[in-house]
Every structure is written in C-alpha cells, then in structure tokens.
Amino acid sequence: MQKSLVIGMLAGAMAWTAAPRVADACGGCFVPPAENTQVTGHRMILSVSPDQTTLYDQIEYSGNPEEFAWVLPTRGIVDVGISSDLVFNQLGFDTTVNVSPPPLNCDWSLCENNDSAFGSASSATGGGGGQSNGGVDVVASEVVGPFETVQLQATDPQALNDWLDGHGYNIPAEIEPIIADYVNNGFGFLAMKLVPGVGVEKMQPVRISTPGAAPTLPLKMVAAGTGNTTTMTLYVVGEGRYEPANFPSFSIAEDDLVWDWDANLSNYRDLRQAGYDESQGFAWQTESSLSYSVMGFRSSIINVLDFVGVEGSGYEATDDKTAYDVANEDLDVLFAGMDPSAVMVTRLRAELSRAALAEDLTLTASSDQSALSTNLQAKKATGTWPSCPCGGGSSDPNAPRPLPRGNNLITSGAGCNVEAPTGGTGGFGGLALAGIFGLWAMRRRRSA
C-alpha cells in the first residue's frame, strides 16, 4: 500500500499591528493508521517586513515515508518556492548559544614559552488554474522543484475533505472540524506532494510568501501526525527583536549557569528543560537575538557554492538560471523589504505539548530591543577544578594562587572548554557552513 504523509507547515498572511488581518493557518501531518512515520520537529524561519511575510519550513521526521505531502490553509494565491539546508545551517551556526566555564585562576606568567593556545528551486506552470473538481476549485497548479502543488478553494468542507481523501490525503476525524472552520472562514488551501519517483532524500525546505507583514504562526493543525511533544526551532528575521505575545517565554541568564568540571559541561540544558516543564510544554525559550549582516550572510552562502560546489547545495541551475542566480533569488526573498542596517535574527525554541498546539503563536516586537548574546560564561562551578599548566597550582579561585614570576603575563583562555548546548543542525542533514569558515571554533566546541 502506498504510504501517504501530509506534513504540517505554517502558512503566511499574519496579523500586522498597523493593519490587523485574520491569521492564516498551518497544516497537519496526516499519516494512515498502519504507518509509523511521525513528525518529530520543525526548523522554521519567519521573515517579516512591511512588504511581505515568508515562512520557510523544514521538517524532522522518524520513519521512512515513501511519499510526503503538505496541506496549508492560505489566504489568496501564495508564492511557493524551494530553499536550501544552507540557509538553516548558517542561521543555526550564527545563533547557537555557546557556554564557557568560569575563567581559570592560573598564573600564566609561568608559561613563558607557551602560545595562547548548499535541489532545485525552479518552477514550471502545470496548468489547471480554475478547474472545478467535485465542488473544489483548483485555482493554480505548478511543479516547484521536487514538488507538485495545487491551490484549492472550496465553500463546502465536506467537498474539500472528499477531494483530499480522493487524492491520497488521509484526514483524521479530529482534524475535519478544524478544516471545516477554515473553509467556513474563507480560507483556501495549498496541497503539495513529491513528484512521483522522487525519493525523500530530495526533500528541501519549502518557502511560502504572502503580501504584507504578519508575525503570527497558526499552530492548530500541527498536532496532526505529531507525538506528545513537538520540538520547534524558529528564526524570526526582521527589523528588530521579537518575542511571543500569547505564550510564556523565558531566557537563561549567565548568573544561573553552573559549570560541572567533572562532566565538562554546564547546567544549560537542565535550566531549559525546567522552563519547558514549568509551563507544561507551552513556553518558548528565547535563545539569542542578534543584529545581523545581510551582506555577510549572503557572502557565506555564496562562498559555499564557490568552495564546495553547487552539487548537493540545494541550489541547482535551471534552463535559464545559474545556481548562483537561484541562491541569490532565495536570499532576496528572505530579506525582502528590510533595511539591511536594521535586520535582527531572533532564535526561539520550544518543545510544545499537544495542548499547546491548540493555540496560534502570535509574535510581537520585544520591549527589550537589545541583543541577546550567543556567548555565555558560567559564574559558578562544581566538581574538580583543572590543574593549572606549567606548575601554576590550582585554578580554583578560592585556592591560594602562586606569586607571579616575571612580567610577561599571558592572558590566555588556554585549557578552557566551550559547549554548544543548543546543537547545530538539530538532526537535519545538509552542509554545515562552519566546516569551511569555523573549523577552529568547531574543534573548541563541545556538545552539552
């Protein structure tokens, strides 16, 4: 029996404070009862500017589905495109939090002779606009990269359910009232499937753009096809720092960090899990928020194509465009309508319970527009402090320190370890830009 999977994504048309609008919805992962494929997480980018809102979504799943498909409630006709792992990997590398241990209390003057230590993004019109199919209007259809897409309109929820069922989308009974609600409120739907014969290894992040600014992620249908907990990493790209308006949120302060010298890591993950548990799976953690160089980001992506090559980058040439053209068009969409000097990227992470997916996430400009650094240093430590190099005695700040010798003090971080508590690609494949531009830093990093 052919496997069918409708993987949940979030669609555009979000509420903008200057011009309120009805928020669009997200899709659900609909898996036939006999299948064991399950969505375990999402990496998402929400790009928000006065001109347009674009959602990038990449799905993490368990199992080995033969067919992937998406259903997204939308407003009007949306612009659908394909992106690359490179975009997520670079944002992930740039915004990952690194925790370092307390400074060592060593006499470095004793060490006189030591040195301190990116598929296709093409689309082709497939015809079919304006067709009527059993009470459902197919208003547009096209092939976008490895996906066949159709955009649907219906006034009868049952007709839409029948259309989806007849085209291989298994709709759980508990999701049908949600679909009916969207239909009754005038929503259309985007349905996507892999082109027959294209394997799951060809899957790429999908990009959906709608006009206007609207920082809302409707989550109601994400519960379909997920387990008890769904991990989400969300990068909000816009002119300023964002935070959840209707969900609890938290961040981790340096003063709460404790470094365990015996385990060689901090309590960062424990503090994060406590924040999730305290909120019963509703809270979003603000991991970092940084001013961001649009030019630097673009250069990093293009440098990968230069040094690694376009094969496997996710950006492939078409009949009339080079891979570089395709990459630049994708990045034009990501930063569309923004003042390059004002761009910030806010990284949010959640482990949402199924109950939390019953409510849409609304984002708002944070009252604190300062940067939230990716570099944290623990102030306290437990366990056995490491020995100082070169016979310098104990590194414990509470232990007696040897008298300095000479006047050539070396203020070095040699011997310190750094952990990256939030991980890099988070279980997703793709090229890691750090492999080219951050080899030394990656050697210094340590997973919590």
CORBEL-V288340 format. One record per backbone hydrogen bond with DSSP energy under -0.5 kcal/mol. NH is the residue of the N-H (numbers start at 0). CO is the residue of the C=O. E is the energy in kcal/mol with one decimal. If there is no record, write none. Layout:
BEGIN
NH,CO,E + NH,CO,E
END
This chain:
BEGIN
5,29,-1.0 + 6,4,-0.7 + 6,68,-3.7 + 10,24,-1.4 + 15,18,-0.8 + 18,15,-1.1 + 23,11,-0.9 + 23,12,-1.7 + 24,72,-0.6 + 26,8,-4.6 + 28,223,-2.8 + 29,5,-0.7 + 29,27,-0.9 + 30,28,-0.7 + 31,3,-0.8 + 34,31,-2.1 + 37,61,-2.0 + 38,224,-1.7 + 39,59,-2.4 + 40,59,-1.7 + 41,230,-2.2 + 42,57,-2.9 + 43,232,-3.1 + 44,55,-2.2 + 45,234,-2.7 + 46,44,-0.6 + 46,53,-2.9 + 47,45,-0.6 + 47,236,-2.6 + 48,51,-1.6 + 52,209,-2.7 + 53,46,-2.4 + 54,207,-2.7 + 55,44,-2.8 + 55,53,-0.5 + 56,205,-2.1 + 57,42,-2.5 + 59,40,-3.0 + 61,37,-2.8 + 68,4,-2.3 + 69,191,-2.4 + 71,189,-2.7 + 73,187,-2.6 + 75,73,-0.5 + 78,208,-2.1 + 79,77,-0.6 + 80,206,-3.0 + 82,204,-2.6 + 85,312,-0.6 + 86,83,-1.0 + 87,83,-0.9 + 88,84,-3.0 + 89,85,-2.5 + 90,86,-2.0 + 91,87,-2.8 + 92,88,-2.5 + 93,89,-2.5 + 94,90,-1.6 + 95,91,-1.0 + 97,373,-3.7 + 98,418,-2.7 + 99,375,-2.6 + 100,416,-1.1 + 104,394,-2.0 + 105,103,-1.3 + 107,105,-1.2 + 109,106,-1.7 + 110,107,-1.6 + 111,109,-0.9 + 113,110,-1.4 + 120,315,-0.6 + 123,142,-2.5 + 125,140,-1.5 + 126,140,-0.5 + 129,137,-1.2 + 130,127,-1.8 + 130,137,-1.5 + 132,135,-3.6 + 135,132,-0.7 + 136,152,-3.1 + 137,130,-3.5 + 137,135,-0.5 + 138,136,-1.0 + 138,150,-2.1 + 139,150,-1.1 + 141,148,-1.9 + 142,123,-2.4 + 143,141,-0.6 + 143,146,-2.6 + 144,121,-2.7 + 144,142,-0.5 + 146,143,-2.2 + 147,192,-3.6 + 148,141,-2.8 + 149,190,-2.5 + 150,139,-3.0 + 151,188,-3.7 + 152,136,-2.2 + 154,134,-0.6 + 156,154,-0.6 + 159,155,-1.8 + 160,156,-2.6 + 161,157,-2.7 + 162,158,-2.2 + 163,159,-2.8 + 164,160,-2.7 + 165,161,-2.5 + 166,162,-1.0 + 166,163,-0.6 + 167,164,-1.3 + 168,163,-2.9 + 169,167,-0.7 + 170,168,-0.9 + 171,169,-0.6 + 174,171,-1.5 + 175,171,-1.0 + 176,172,-0.6 + 177,174,-0.6 + 178,174,-2.2 + 179,175,-2.6 + 180,176,-2.0 + 181,177,-2.0 + 182,178,-2.7 + 183,179,-2.8 + 184,180,-1.1 + 185,182,-1.9 + 186,181,-2.6 + 187,73,-2.9 + 188,151,-2.3 + 189,71,-2.9 + 190,149,-3.0 + 190,188,-0.5 + 191,69,-2.6 + 192,147,-2.3 + 193,67,-1.6 + 194,145,-3.3 + 197,194,-2.2 + 198,196,-0.6 + 201,198,-1.9 + 202,199,-1.8 + 205,56,-2.0 + 206,80,-2.9 + 207,54,-2.5 + 208,78,-2.4 + 209,52,-2.5 + 211,50,-2.9 + 214,14,-0.7 + 215,213,-1.9 + 216,360,-3.7 + 217,215,-0.6 + 221,218,-1.6 + 222,218,-0.5 + 222,219,-0.5 + 223,220,-1.4 + 225,222,-1.6 + 226,38,-0.6 + 229,351,-2.4 + 230,39,-1.7 + 231,349,-2.8 + 232,41,-2.3 + 233,347,-2.9 + 234,43,-2.7 + 235,233,-0.6 + 235,345,-2.8 + 236,45,-2.3 + 236,234,-0.7 + 237,235,-0.6 + 237,343,-2.0 + 239,237,-1.6 + 242,363,-2.2 + 244,361,-3.5 + 245,361,-0.8 + 249,283,-1.7 + 252,250,-0.5 + 255,252,-1.4 + 256,253,-1.8 + 258,379,-2.7 + 259,264,-3.0 + 260,258,-0.8 + 260,381,-2.6 + 263,259,-1.9 + 264,259,-1.3 + 266,257,-1.0 + 270,266,-2.4 + 271,267,-2.4 + 272,268,-2.6 + 273,269,-2.2 + 274,270,-1.8 + 275,271,-1.9 + 276,272,-2.9 + 277,273,-2.6 + 278,274,-1.1 + 279,276,-1.3 + 280,275,-2.6 + 283,247,-2.3 + 284,348,-3.5 + 285,249,-2.7 + 285,283,-0.5 + 286,284,-1.0 + 286,346,-2.3 + 287,346,-1.1 + 288,371,-2.1 + 289,344,-2.2 + 291,342,-2.8 + 293,291,-0.8 + 296,292,-2.3 + 297,293,-2.4 + 298,294,-2.5 + 299,295,-2.1 + 300,296,-2.0 + 301,297,-2.5 + 302,298,-2.6 + 303,299,-1.3 + 304,300,-1.4 + 305,301,-2.0 + 306,302,-2.9 + 307,303,-3.0 + 308,303,-1.2 + 312,117,-0.6 + 312,309,-2.1 + 315,118,-0.8 + 315,313,-0.6 + 317,320,-2.4 + 325,321,-2.1 + 326,322,-2.3 + 327,323,-2.5 + 328,324,-2.2 + 329,325,-1.9 + 330,326,-2.1 + 331,327,-2.2 + 332,328,-1.8 + 333,329,-1.9 + 334,330,-1.7 + 335,332,-1.2 + 337,334,-1.7 + 339,337,-0.7 + 341,338,-2.5 + 342,339,-0.6 + 343,237,-3.1 + 344,289,-2.4 + 345,235,-2.2 + 346,287,-3.0 + 346,344,-0.5 + 347,233,-3.1 + 347,345,-0.6 + 348,284,-2.2 + 349,231,-2.4 + 350,282,-0.5 + 351,229,-2.3 + 352,280,-2.0 + 353,227,-0.9 + 356,352,-1.0 + 357,354,-1.4 + 358,355,-1.3 + 360,216,-3.1 + 361,359,-0.6 + 362,214,-3.2 + 363,242,-2.6 + 365,240,-2.9 + 368,366,-0.7 + 371,288,-2.9 + 372,370,-0.6 + 375,97,-2.9 + 375,373,-0.7 + 377,99,-2.6 + 378,253,-0.7 + 378,256,-0.8 + 379,256,-1.1 + 381,258,-2.8 + 384,382,-0.6 + 387,392,-2.4 + 390,387,-0.6 + 391,388,-0.8 + 394,385,-1.0 + 398,395,-1.9 + 401,391,-0.6 + 410,408,-0.7 + 411,409,-1.4 + 415,412,-2.3 + 417,443,-1.3 + 418,98,-2.8 + 419,445,-2.2 + 420,418,-0.7 + 421,96,-0.7 + 422,419,-1.4 + 427,424,-1.1 + 432,430,-0.7 + 434,431,-1.6 + 435,432,-1.9 + 436,432,-2.0 + 437,433,-2.2 + 441,437,-2.6 + 442,438,-1.8 + 443,439,-1.4 + 444,440,-1.3 + 445,417,-0.9 + 447,419,-0.5
END
